[in-house]
């Protein structure tokens, strides 16, 4: 990924976004995902992340930190620099992503940041609330029996993924209704073919694209038809 693809000034959401490099997702078993390839040892990622974070101006007082994995898989030096940037650039809202298995760290970080006057808005990739499909087909590793209410008790935002073979418009509508009733912000991601064996369902993809303009009218939704829709990534 080019350096220029790691920072985005996104006025539509009034936030700056950085795509940092970590040690790689611990799970690496999601059948549809190959993002964990953007990873490296601390000796490579720390200086890269430092340069990316130096671009943050604090103009919106809101920063989104993304990486190919969970926030807690970033090097400790990078996490410390993020905190320093928040202080130096008067960031009052920090958004980050995490796997469900790091939920205890999310809770702890939320308290730590609150004490520093920073609101943490954690985001989780649920993809679908259909547990069978999520755990057996997608292999997300969240386990069964976790309710939307439990998840929303920790995470403010969630991501849904649509357009894979085996999904349906009916399930999408159920997922969207559940997500909207529990989470402040819902990211709707259209599945983009990648290096995995998972295939897109062309009919579902076209259905999503046709409905995207209407979905975008909902201020609670962020609709992304491309992986690079937030201005970062490749």
N, C-alpha and C positions, 0 to 999 in steps of 0.2 A: 504494500500500500504506500502510495506517495505521501510525503510529509504534508502536502497541501490538502490531502483528503482527510486529515485528522482534526481539523478545526472548522467550525461553521458558526457564522453569525446569523441567527435565525429570527428575524424580526417578527414573523407571523406569530410565533409563540413567545416572543420577548425573552429569548434565552440564548446564551452561548453554549455550544456543544463541542466537546472534545472526545475523540476516539483514541484512547490510550492503549498501550501494550502491556499485557500482564504475563503471568507464567502459563496461562492457558487454562481452559475450563477443566475442573477436576473430573467432571462427569464424562464428557466426550462420547456419550452413547445415544444422544438424540439422533434418531434416524435421518432427520431432514436437515441437519445442521453441519456445516463445515467451517464455521467461523473460527473455531479454536486454532486454525492454522495461523492466525495472527497472534503469535506469542513468541516469547524469547526469554533468555536468561536475564537476570537483573542488570548485568553489565551492558546489555544492549538496550533494554527497555527504559531504565532509569534516565539516561541522558536524552533519549528520544522523548520521553514524557515531559522532561523538564523543558525542552524546547517548545513543545506543544502548549504547555500550560503558561509559558511566558506570553503567549498571544492573547490570553484572557484579559479583557479590559474592565469587566465588571459593569459595563454600560447598562445592563438590564438588572443587575444585582441578582441574577439567576444563572446558575451553571449546571449543565448536564454532563455527567462523566459516564462515558460508555467504554466498554472493553469487551473483548471476546471471551466472556466468562463472567464471573461475579466481581463486584467492586473489591471484595476482600482477597481476591487473587492478584491484585496489583501489588507491586513491591512496597514494602513498608516505607521506603524513602519517598515513593510517589504519593502514597496516602498522606504522608506528612506535608509534602509540598502542596497538595490540594488544600489542606487546612490552612497553610500559609497564604495561598492565593485567595482563599475566601476572606481571610482577615485583611490582607493588603488591598483587595479590590472591593471591599464592602459587599461581598456576596451574602445575601440573607436567605437564599433558598438553594439547596443543593439537591439535585436529582441523580440517582444512581440505580443500577440494576443488580439484582442478586437472585441466585437460586434459592428455592425454598429451604434447602438444608442449612443455609446460613442465617436463618430467621433470628436466632438468638443474637448474633452479631449485629443484625439490623436494628433490633430493639436497643441494644447497648449504644450503637452509634447515634441513634435518634436522640437518646438522652444526653449524650456527650455534646452533640451539636446544639441542642436546645439550651444547654447551660451556657453556650458561647453565643447565643442569639441567632443561631442559624436553623432554619426549618428544613428537616430532611424529608424528601419525598421519594421513598423507595419504590422501585418498579420491578415487577416480576413477569417473566414470560410464562403465562399459564397455557397459552395456545388454544386450549379448548377445555370446557368444564365436563366434557364427556370423559370420565375417568378411564373407561375401557380403551377408548381410542388414544387418549393421552399417554397411558402407561404401557399398553401392549403394542400399539402401532408406532407412536412417536417416541416412546421410551424416555419420558421426561424425568423420571426418578423422583417425583413428588410423593409417590405412594397413594394409597387409597384412603378414603374416609376423611379427607381434609375438605372442610366446607368452605364455600365462598366467604362466609362471614368470618371464619378463622383467618383466612388469607388477608382479607381486607382489614382485619384488626391490626395488621403489621404493615402491609403495603398499601400505598395510596393510589398507585397506578398499575395497570396490567396490560399485557400484550396478548392479542389473539392472532392466530395464524390461520389463513384460509386459502384454499385452492389446491390442496393435495388430493390425490386420488384416494377415495374412501370417505371423503367428507361429503356433506350435503348442505343445501341452502337451508333446510329445516334446522339442522344442528347449528349453523351459523346464527340464525335468528334467535335460537335459544341462548347461545353463548353471549350474544350481544345484549340481550335483555338482562341476563344475570350480571354481566360486567357493568352495565350502566347503573344497575340498582345498588352496586356495592363499592365501586371505585370512582374516584374523582375524575380521573382521566383514563381513557381506553385507547390504546394504540391498535389499529386494525392493519395487520400486515398481510399483503398478498404474497403467497408463496412464489418465489422466483427460482427456477431451476438452477441447480448448482452441481457440485461434483459428487453428491450422494446419489444413491440409487432411487431415491424417491422421485416420483413423477408428478407433474402438475396435471390437473384435470382441466382441459381446455374449456369445457362448458362452464365450469365453476369460475374459472378465471375471467371469462367474458361476462358472466353474470355480475361478478364483483365490479368489474370496470364500468359496466352500464349503471350500476347503482352507486358508484363512488361519488358522483357529483351531489347526489341527495344526502349521502352520509356525511359529506364534508360540511354540510350546513349545520350539523349538530356541534355546538362548541365543546361538548364533552369528548368528542372523538378526534383522533388524529389518524387520518387515512393515508396509508403509504402503499402505493402500487409498485414502488421500486425499493430495493434495499438501501439505496443512496438517497431516499426521500428527505432525510434530515440534513443533507449536505455533507455527510461524512461517510467513510467507507468506500469500497470499490466493488 
